[in-house]
């Protein structure tokens, strides 16, 4: 999420369906008590959860 990737790309990289990624993202945002992805990313960055490196595989449609 911190990298700003679309659900479709995250799903491809993790070998999950896009709907599963959407569900996980919604659950995480609910637990964090935020309404926007920007708020979730801000909390992650403040907690020191910055990305350490991107997964090299990309979605064939990207």
C-alpha positions in Angstrom: 0.0 0.0 0.0 2.8 2.4 0.9 4.1 2.0 -2.6 0.8 3.2 -4.0 0.2 0.1 -6.1 -3.2 -0.7 -7.5 -5.1 -3.7 -6.0 -4.6 -5.6 -9.3 -0.8 -5.2 -9.2 -0.7 -6.2 -5.5 -2.9 -9.2 -6.2 -0.7 -10.4 -9.1 2.5 -10.0 -7.1 1.1 -11.9 -4.1 -0.7 -14.5 -6.2 -4.1 -13.5 -4.8 -7.3 -12.3 -6.4 -7.9 -8.6 -6.6 -11.1 -9.0 -4.5 -9.0 -10.6 -1.8 -6.6 -7.7 -1.8 -9.6 -5.3 -1.7 -11.0 -7.2 1.3 -7.7 -7.2 3.2 -7.2 -3.5 2.5 -10.7 -2.7 3.8 -10.1 -4.8 6.9 -6.8 -3.0 7.6 -8.3 0.4 7.1 -11.2 -0.5 9.4 -8.8 -1.7 12.1 -6.7 1.5 11.7 -9.9 3.6 11.9 -9.2 5.5 8.7 -11.4 6.3 5.7 -8.8 6.9 3.0 -5.7 5.1 1.7 -3.7 8.3 2.3 -4.5 8.2 6.0 -3.5 4.5 6.2 -0.2 5.2 4.4 0.5 8.2 6.7 0.0 5.9 9.8 2.3 3.2 8.2 5.0 5.8 7.5 4.8 7.3 11.0 5.2 3.7 12.4 8.4 3.3 10.3 6.8 0.8 7.8 8.4 2.4 4.8 8.9 0.1 1.8 12.3 -1.7 1.8 12.2 -2.7 -1.9 9.7 -3.5 -4.5 8.9 -7.0 -5.6 10.4 -7.3 -9.1 7.5 -9.1 -10.8 5.1 -6.7 -12.5 1.6 -7.3 -13.8 1.6 -8.0 -17.6 -1.0 -5.3 -18.2 0.9 -2.6 -16.3 
